């Protein structure tokens, strides 16, 4: 990275020169203290190199490799629908998110790069209608992936596919990879636990409650959601393995995966989510983003990145 090289290389060279002068007593005692300056710059830069790298990457997002863009084009319909400018914004945000978050793969030796990419893409999909931030989901520190459904110390009485742990100072999101892949391949048959999980993180970050949804009857809404996907009543609990129905997360998953059917069935809830997420999956003027004459979120982002 240029900024690290500009700091480390000159200070490192200067430190070596001063060390040589000191060893061979080629510098007067009055000037020996000057050697502490390049040494301090070198050591300080090295110790905070990760923070410097993140700061630089936010200002100059690295973007994605062509093979990664090809994966998104093949497996991520949301990305496919974006125009060229919005794809560039999407890629920049994704590269920043993936750099800032810790990913862990448990129960397998290696974390596949394409899975990490697609999981990160879901996070950026959720936040594309929001203004550019130095960090997306700042309270989310770690994403833990299991090959299959899992149990955890918090929910240990039933295997499940998604879990969001809110603990200070950072939260963690736990996901089942095989359930996520099933949803990518057959969205009519499976819930997208990745979208569901990031909706939980979004709900926490923006202090949203299920009661905020404009629905007159909770149980009727849940029943109609299941009918909309032709799932048996209660399937969402079996699928996620969570102890209770979570309305905002379920509504958000439908909003992004089946927007047309969801809007037809729940127009008021749909409009609430359009305002909440700052985007409309059925708007093809951009497409996908709710930007009218120009999305202010993207305008702020472009200004910040310039």
N, C-alpha and C positions, 0 to 999 in steps of 0.2 A: 504494500500500500504506500503511495507516494508520501503522505504526511509522516508515517513512521520512519521511512527511509531518510527523509529530510532531517529528522530529529536524531535518529540513532547513528547514522553513518558519520556525519560531521563531529558529533560529540564523542563518538567512539574513537575516531582518528585523533581528535584533540587530546583525549585522555591518554592514548598510547604515546603521543608525542611528549606530553608532560611527564609521563612515567619514565620515558627514556631520558629526558633531561634531568629528572631527579636522581635516577640511578647513577648517571655519570656526572652528577654534580655540575651540570651545565647551566644552572639557573640560580640566581641570587636568592637568599633567604627571604627577602622582602616580597618576592613575586611567587613564592611557592604556593601560597594560598589560592592563586588563580586556578590551579589544577583542580580545585574542588568544584569549579563551575561546570566544566564539561562533564566531569564524573557524575555530578548531581543530576544534570540533564539526562545523561545516558541511563543511569539507574532508575530515575523517576519515570522516564518514558517507558522503560522496559516493564516496570511494575504495573503501570496503568495502561499497558498497550491494548488490552481488550476494550477498555472504555474509549480510548482514542479511536480504535478501529470502528466501534459501533457509531461514534459521533460522525466519523468520516463517511461511513456507509449510509447513514440516514441522509446526509447532505448529497451523497453521490451513490445512489442505490446501484448495486452491481447488476441487477436484472437476472435473467435466466439464460441457461444454455439452450441451444436449438433443440436438443433432444428432450429437454424439459418442456419446452413449448409444444413439441409434438405430442407428448404425453397428455398435456392439458387439452389440446385440440381433439385428441382421440377419446378421452374418458371424462371430460368435464364440459357438459353442455353450456353452463353459464359462461365460461370463458369463450366458447365458440361463438356465442351471440354478441360479444362485445366488439365494438369498432376498434380500429387500429390504435387510436389514442388511448381509449379506455383499457385496451389490452396492455399497453405500455405502463399505465398507472398500476394496473393489477399486478404485473410482473415485478415492478419496483417494490410495491407494498409486500408482496409475497417474499421476496428475497430478504427484506428487512426483518419480517416476522420470523422466518426460518433461522436467521442468524441470531436473533435475540432470545429465542426460546430453547430450553433444554428438552431433548427428546430421549426417552428411554424405551428400549424394547425388552420386555420381560418374558421369560419362557422360550426365548429363541436367541441364537447366537448373534444375529445381525439384524439391524434395522434397514429394510429395503428403502433405497433412496426415492423410488417412485411413490411409496406409501407416505413417506414424510412430505413429499411434494404435494400430494393430493389432500392430505390432512390440513396442511398449511393453506391450501387453496380454499378450503371450506371456511377457514377463519377469515380470510380476506373477502370472500363472497359476502359474509355477514356484515362486514364493516365498510364495504365499498361506497355506501351512501353517506358515510360520515367523513368529516374533515380529516385531512392528513394529520397523523400524530407521529411523534418521535417513537412511540411504541404502541402497538395495538394490543388490547387486553393487557394493560400494564401490571395488573395483579396476578395474571396467569404466568407462573414461573416455569411449570413443567408439564409436558404431555407424555403420558405413560401409555404404551401400547402393548396389548397382549395378543398373541396369535388367535386365541379363541375367547369365548366368554370366560368370566373369572369371578372369584370372590375376593373380598378385601376385608381388612379388620373392621371397617365401618359397616359394610353390608356383607355379612358372612353366613347368612342363612339361605341364600339363593344365588346361583350364578347369574350374572347380569352382563350387559354389553356396554354400559356407559355409566360414568360416575364423575361428579364434580366435587372436589374437596376444597372447601373454603377454610383455609388455615392461614394465620398470620405468620410471616409477612406476605407469603405468596400462596396462591391457590394452585391446584393441579387438576388436570383433566385426564381421566382414564378411559380408554376406548378399546373395543374389540376389533381387531383388524379384519377377521373373516366376516363379521357382521357388516362392517363398513363396505367391504368389497361386494358382498351380496346386494347391498342397497344400490351400489353403482351399476351393477349388472342388471338388476331386476327391481326398480323402484316401486313397481306396482305390488310387489310381494313383501317387501321389507322396508322398515323405517330406516332412514339415514341417521345412524347414531352419532355420526360426526357433526352433522348440522344440529342435531338435537343437543349435543354436548356444548357446542359453541353458542347456541342460543341460551343455554344455562349460564355460560360465562358472560354473555351480553346482558342478560337479565340482572345478574349480580352487579356488573359494572355501572349500569344505568338505573339501578334501583327500581326495576319494574316488578310488578306483582300480578299474579293471575287475576286478581280483582280488577285490574285496570282494563282488562279486555271487555269490550262492549257486548256482553252476552247476558241474556236474561236468566238462563238456567244452566248451571254447570253440567249436570248429568245429561241433559238433552244435547248440549253441545258435544260432549264426549261421545255419546251414542251416534250422533250424525257424522262425526269425524270418522268413526269406525266404518259406518255404512258407506261413506264417500270412497274409502279404499277397499270396500268389500271384505273387511276384516271382521272376525267375530268380536263381539263386545268383550273388552278386557284384554284384547291382544297386545295393546301397547304395554301393559304391565308385565305380561309374560315376556315380551320382547326385550324391554329394557331391564327387567328384573328389579325395578325400583319399587319402594313401598307404597307409592301413591301416584295418581295421575298428575301430570304437570301440564297445565293448559297452555301457557305461553310457549313452552318448548314444542309441544305437539302442533300448535297452530303455526309456529314458525317453520317447522319442517314441511308442513303442507304448503305454506306460503311460497317457499322456494322450489319445492319439488313438483307440485301440482297446482300452480297458481291459477290457471283458468277455472278448473273445477272448484277450487277453494273459494275463489271470488264469486262464482255463481251461487254457491251454497251459503256463504257468509260474507256478503258485500261490506257490512259495517266493520267486521273484524279485519277484513282484507285492507280497508282504507286505514284502519288504526295501525296496522303493521307497515303500510307504505310510509306513513308519517314517522313511525318509530325507527325504521331502518333507513329512511331517507332514499328509498329506491322502490321501483315498481317492476317486478319481473315480467309483466305483460306490456311494458312500454317499449316499443321497438323504434322510437324516434332516435334513441341514443346508440344502441338499444340497452335495455335493462336498467339504466340509471335514470333517476328522476331529476332531469337537469334543465328542462325548459330551454331558456335562452343560453344556458351555460351553468353547469352545476357549480355552486359556490365552493363546495368541498374540493372539487377538482381544481378550481381556480386558485384556492389557497394552497393546494398541494403543489401546483405548478410554480407558484410564486416562491414557496418555501424551498423548492428544489433547484431554483434558478441560481 
